[in-house]
Amino acid sequence: MENDACLFEKEVVMRVAVYGTGGTGGYFGGRLAHAGEDVVFIARGEHLRAIRDKGLKVTSIKGDFVIQPAQATESPAEVGAVDVVLLGVKAWQVPEAAEAMRPMIGQETVVVPTQNGVEAAPQLVAALGRRHVLGGVAKIISFIDGPGHIKHAGAEPFLAFAELDNVPSERTERLRQMFTTAGVLVKVPTDIHAAIWEKFLMVAAWGGVGAATRVPVGVLRQVDESRQLLKRAMLEIRSVAGARQIQLPEAAVDKALSFIDALPENATNSLQRDIAEGKPSELEAWSGAVVRLGREVGVETPVNEVIYNCLLPLERQSRGRF
């Protein structure tokens, strides 16, 4: 259906740049545009051309919509300073994206990372400065289903973000109100670092075990041996988090397994899909990070290390290193 955001008035419209219009950025940015926010999408190639020509199409279990016309470009310099940058690139692309987005960073601009990993915020801080960066977490199963088309296939879309020092702020409250108005379930947690690691515990373990077994989640969770492997990978991540002074809930592993159990039987993880298709993946930022960050604090992570070592040749092959 057509974008009907003009049917209601808003006192303040925020200018938002979606850097990386993939499954996550495209969905949440699309929801904001549909609600009347001033959103520009950063994309490339056929995806960009389709968005410009036909708009951004979102099909979702929460309702379909089309943003047409949609503002879209591949050049941050054409956009200029914005209020918010919603960062939707892959974890391994964050350092490059941080440099490329500089033309959009004004005095009051804030960047909200949505990556599945635990290192995006520190990388952004190193490049842009702490005052421009929030901690962020996104939960959604979505992907590009053809040029100009985002498909939301599972999970209740959810965003969490907060200041890196966990102190409540006016800007996080404005962002919360903006996303809530757009129909997105959103939260400003009291400990954003724990929220990031709790998501990481689930997604990194599932991604690694899923890529190694090459089966959808419905099979992975029903086979006792692979389910135990998944749980052991999660327990290792919880141990690394604790050693790094991240206070995860006691029930973090049980909660993650319950989430896995509620997924559609044919669901697969983005890392799993990328490796199966011979594409560069987030292996280094997921399983690799578990091993690396564990070593820094003296925590052994044998399950995650075996997974990482087994998948590393495929990852390097996808990047043309052979």
C-alpha positions as CSV (number, residue, x, y, z in Angstrom):
1,M,0.0,0.0,0.0
2,E,1.1,3.6,-0.5
3,N,2.9,5.5,2.2
4,D,0.2,7.1,4.3
5,A,2.5,8.9,6.8
6,C,1.0,12.3,5.8
7,L,-2.3,11.4,7.5
8,F,-1.1,12.7,10.8
9,E,1.0,15.6,11.9
10,K,4.2,15.5,13.9
11,E,5.6,18.4,15.8
12,V,9.2,17.4,15.2
13,V,10.4,15.4,12.2
14,M,13.9,13.9,12.6
15,R,16.3,13.5,9.7
16,V,17.5,10.0,9.7
17,A,20.1,8.3,7.5
18,V,20.0,4.5,7.1
19,Y,23.6,3.5,6.3
20,G,23.2,0.0,5.0
21,T,19.7,-0.7,3.7
22,G,19.8,-4.4,4.3
23,G,17.3,-6.6,6.2
24,T,17.8,-4.7,9.5
25,G,18.4,-1.1,8.3
26,G,15.8,-1.4,5.5
27,Y,13.1,-2.6,7.8
28,F,13.5,-0.2,10.7
29,G,14.3,2.7,8.4
30,G,11.3,1.8,6.3
31,R,9.1,1.9,9.4
32,L,10.4,5.3,10.3
33,A,9.8,6.7,6.8
34,H,6.3,5.1,6.8
35,A,5.6,7.0,10.0
36,G,6.6,10.3,8.5
37,E,10.2,10.8,9.5
38,D,12.6,12.3,7.0
39,V,14.6,9.2,6.1
40,V,17.3,8.8,3.4
41,F,18.6,5.3,2.5
42,I,22.3,4.6,1.7
43,A,22.5,1.7,-0.7
44,R,24.4,0.5,-3.7
45,G,24.0,-1.1,-7.1
46,E,20.7,-2.7,-8.3
47,H,19.3,-2.4,-4.8
48,L,19.8,1.4,-4.9
49,R,18.4,1.7,-8.5
50,A,15.3,-0.3,-7.5
51,I,14.6,1.9,-4.5
52,R,14.9,5.0,-6.5
53,D,12.7,3.8,-9.4
54,K,10.0,1.8,-7.5
55,G,10.4,2.8,-3.9
56,L,11.4,0.6,-0.9
57,K,9.1,-2.4,-0.6
58,V,8.8,-4.1,2.8
59,T,6.8,-7.3,3.2
60,S,6.4,-8.3,6.8
61,I,4.5,-10.5,9.1
62,K,3.6,-7.2,10.8
63,G,2.1,-5.8,7.6
64,D,3.4,-4.8,4.2
65,F,4.1,-1.3,3.0
66,V,6.0,0.6,0.3
67,I,7.9,3.9,0.7
68,Q,7.4,5.7,-2.6
69,P,9.1,7.9,-3.5
70,A,12.0,7.0,-1.3
71,Q,15.1,9.2,-0.7
72,A,18.1,7.0,-1.6
73,T,21.8,7.6,-2.5
74,E,25.1,5.9,-2.4
75,S,26.9,9.1,-1.3
76,P,26.8,10.3,2.3
77,A,28.2,13.6,1.0
78,E,25.0,14.2,-0.8
79,V,23.0,13.7,2.4
80,G,24.8,16.2,4.7
81,A,24.4,16.3,8.5
82,V,21.5,14.3,10.0
83,D,20.1,13.9,13.4
84,V,20.5,10.1,13.5
85,V,22.5,7.5,11.6
86,L,21.0,4.0,11.8
87,L,23.9,1.7,11.0
88,G,22.8,-1.4,9.3
89,V,26.0,-2.8,7.7
90,K,27.6,-6.1,8.6
91,A,29.8,-6.2,11.6
92,W,33.0,-6.5,9.6
93,Q,32.0,-3.4,7.6
94,V,31.7,-1.0,10.6
95,P,35.2,0.5,10.5
96,E,34.9,1.4,6.8
97,A,31.4,2.7,7.3
98,A,32.5,4.9,10.2
99,E,34.9,6.7,7.9
100,A,32.5,6.9,5.0
101,M,29.7,8.4,7.1
102,R,31.7,11.4,8.3
103,P,29.9,13.9,5.9
104,M,26.6,13.1,7.8
105,I,28.0,13.7,11.3
106,G,27.0,17.1,12.6
107,Q,27.5,18.5,16.0
108,E,24.5,16.7,17.5
109,T,24.4,13.6,15.3
110,V,24.1,10.3,17.0
111,V,24.9,6.9,15.5
112,V,22.8,3.8,16.5
113,P,24.6,0.6,15.7
114,T,22.5,-2.5,15.1
115,Q,25.2,-5.1,14.4
116,N,25.2,-8.6,15.7
117,G,28.4,-8.4,17.7
118,V,30.0,-6.7,20.6
119,E,32.7,-4.5,19.0
120,A,30.7,-2.0,16.8
121,A,30.3,0.7,19.4
122,P,34.0,0.8,20.4
123,Q,34.9,0.9,16.7
124,L,32.6,3.8,16.1
125,V,33.8,5.6,19.2
126,A,37.4,5.3,18.0
127,A,36.5,6.8,14.6
128,L,33.8,9.4,15.5
129,G,34.2,10.1,19.2
130,R,32.1,8.9,22.2
131,R,29.6,11.7,22.1
132,H,28.3,10.6,18.7
133,V,27.7,6.9,19.6
134,L,25.1,4.9,21.4
135,G,25.1,1.2,22.2
136,G,22.5,-0.6,20.2
137,V,20.8,-4.0,19.7
138,A,18.4,-5.1,17.0
139,K,16.3,-8.3,17.0
140,I,14.6,-9.3,13.7
141,I,14.8,-12.0,11.1
142,S,14.8,-10.1,7.8
143,F,16.8,-9.9,4.6
144,I,17.0,-8.4,1.1
145,D,14.6,-10.5,-1.0
146,G,15.6,-8.9,-4.4
147,P,16.5,-5.4,-5.4
148,G,14.4,-2.8,-3.5
149,H,12.6,-5.5,-1.4
150,I,13.1,-6.1,2.3
151,K,11.4,-9.3,3.7
152,H,10.7,-9.6,7.4
153,A,10.2,-13.3,7.9
154,G,10.2,-13.9,11.7
155,A,10.6,-12.6,15.2
156,E,9.0,-9.5,16.7
157,P,11.1,-6.5,15.5
158,F,12.8,-5.0,18.5
159,L,15.4,-2.3,19.1
160,A,17.3,-1.4,22.2
161,F,19.7,1.5,22.6
162,A,21.2,3.6,25.4
163,E,24.1,5.8,26.2
164,L,27.4,3.9,26.6
165,D,27.6,5.0,30.3
166,N,24.0,3.9,30.8
167,V,22.9,7.4,32.0
168,P,19.4,8.3,30.8
169,S,19.5,11.2,28.3
170,E,17.1,13.4,26.4
171,R,18.3,12.1,23.0
172,T,17.6,8.5,23.8
173,E,14.1,9.4,25.0
174,R,13.5,11.3,21.7
175,L,14.7,8.2,19.8
176,R,12.5,5.9,21.9
177,Q,9.5,8.1,21.1
178,M,10.3,8.2,17.4
179,F,10.5,4.4,17.0
180,T,7.5,3.8,19.2
181,T,5.4,6.1,17.1
182,A,6.6,4.1,14.1
183,G,5.2,0.9,15.6
184,V,8.5,-0.6,16.6
185,L,9.0,-2.3,20.0
186,V,11.8,-0.4,21.6
187,K,13.6,-0.2,25.0
188,V,16.2,1.9,26.7
189,P,17.8,-0.7,28.9
190,T,19.5,0.1,32.2
191,D,22.7,-1.8,31.0
192,I,23.2,-1.6,27.3
193,H,26.4,-3.7,27.4
194,A,24.6,-6.6,29.1
195,A,21.8,-6.3,26.4
196,I,24.4,-6.4,23.6
197,W,26.2,-9.4,25.1
198,E,22.9,-11.2,25.8
199,K,22.0,-10.9,22.1
200,F,25.5,-11.9,21.1
201,L,25.3,-15.0,23.2
202,M,22.3,-16.3,21.2
203,V,23.2,-15.2,17.7
204,A,27.0,-16.1,17.7
205,A,26.3,-19.5,19.1
206,W,23.4,-20.2,16.7
207,G,25.3,-18.8,13.8
208,G,28.5,-20.8,14.4
209,V,26.7,-24.1,15.1
210,G,24.2,-23.5,12.3
211,A,27.0,-22.9,9.8
212,A,29.0,-25.9,10.9
213,T,26.0,-28.3,10.8
214,R,24.4,-26.7,7.7
215,V,20.9,-27.4,8.9
216,P,17.9,-25.2,9.7
217,V,17.1,-24.4,13.3
218,G,14.3,-26.9,13.5
219,V,16.7,-29.8,12.9
220,L,19.6,-28.3,14.9
221,R,17.4,-28.0,18.1
222,Q,15.9,-31.4,17.8
223,V,19.1,-33.4,17.6
224,D,20.4,-33.9,21.2
225,E,24.1,-33.7,20.2
226,S,23.8,-30.4,18.2
227,R,21.5,-28.9,20.8
228,Q,24.1,-29.6,23.5
229,L,26.8,-28.1,21.2
230,L,24.7,-25.0,20.9
231,K,24.2,-24.8,24.7
232,R,28.0,-25.3,25.4
233,A,28.8,-22.5,22.9
234,M,26.4,-20.2,24.8
235,L,27.9,-21.1,28.2
236,E,31.4,-20.3,26.9
237,I,30.2,-16.8,25.7
238,R,28.6,-16.2,29.1
239,S,31.9,-17.1,30.8
240,V,33.7,-14.6,28.6
241,A,31.2,-11.9,29.3
242,G,31.5,-12.5,33.1
243,A,35.3,-12.3,32.9
244,R,34.9,-9.0,31.1
245,Q,32.7,-7.6,33.9
246,I,29.5,-7.9,31.8
247,Q,26.6,-8.8,34.1
248,L,24.4,-11.1,32.1
249,P,21.2,-12.4,33.7
250,E,21.4,-15.8,35.3
251,A,18.9,-17.2,32.9
252,A,20.6,-15.8,29.8
253,V,21.4,-19.2,28.3
254,D,17.9,-20.6,29.0
255,K,16.3,-17.5,27.6
256,A,18.4,-17.8,24.4
257,L,17.5,-21.5,24.0
258,S,13.8,-20.6,24.5
259,F,14.1,-18.0,21.7
260,I,15.7,-20.6,19.4
261,D,12.9,-23.0,20.2
262,A,10.3,-20.5,19.2
263,L,11.8,-19.8,15.8
264,P,10.2,-21.2,12.6
265,E,11.6,-24.6,11.8
266,N,13.1,-23.5,8.5
267,A,14.9,-20.5,10.0
268,T,18.6,-20.0,9.3
269,N,21.1,-17.6,10.7
270,S,22.7,-14.8,8.5
271,L,26.2,-16.1,9.1
272,Q,25.1,-19.6,8.2
273,R,23.5,-18.3,4.9
274,D,26.5,-16.2,3.9
275,I,29.0,-19.1,4.4
276,A,26.7,-21.5,2.6
277,E,26.5,-19.1,-0.4
278,G,30.3,-18.5,-0.4
279,K,29.9,-14.8,0.7
280,P,32.1,-12.9,3.2
281,S,30.5,-13.4,6.6
282,E,30.6,-12.1,10.2
283,L,32.6,-15.1,11.4
284,E,35.5,-13.0,12.7
285,A,33.1,-10.7,14.6
286,W,31.2,-13.7,16.1
287,S,33.0,-16.9,16.7
288,G,36.3,-15.3,16.2
289,A,35.5,-12.5,18.7
290,V,34.5,-15.1,21.3
291,V,37.9,-16.8,21.0
292,R,39.9,-13.6,20.8
293,L,38.1,-11.8,23.7
294,G,38.2,-15.0,25.8
295,R,42.0,-15.2,25.4
296,E,42.3,-11.6,26.5
297,V,40.8,-12.5,29.9
298,G,42.1,-16.1,30.2
299,V,38.9,-17.9,29.4
300,E,39.1,-21.0,27.3
301,T,36.4,-21.4,24.6
302,P,37.0,-24.8,23.0
303,V,33.6,-25.2,21.3
304,N,33.7,-21.8,19.7
305,E,37.3,-22.2,18.8
306,V,36.7,-25.5,16.9
307,I,33.7,-23.9,15.1
308,Y,35.9,-20.9,14.2
309,N,38.8,-23.0,13.0
310,C,36.5,-25.2,10.9
311,L,34.8,-22.3,9.2
312,L,37.8,-20.1,8.7
313,P,39.0,-21.7,5.4
314,L,35.6,-21.1,3.9
315,E,35.6,-17.5,5.1
316,R,39.1,-16.8,3.7
317,Q,38.1,-18.5,0.4
318,S,35.1,-16.2,0.1
319,R,37.4,-13.2,0.5
320,G,39.7,-14.4,-2.3
321,R,42.7,-15.2,-0.1
322,F,43.6,-18.4,-1.9
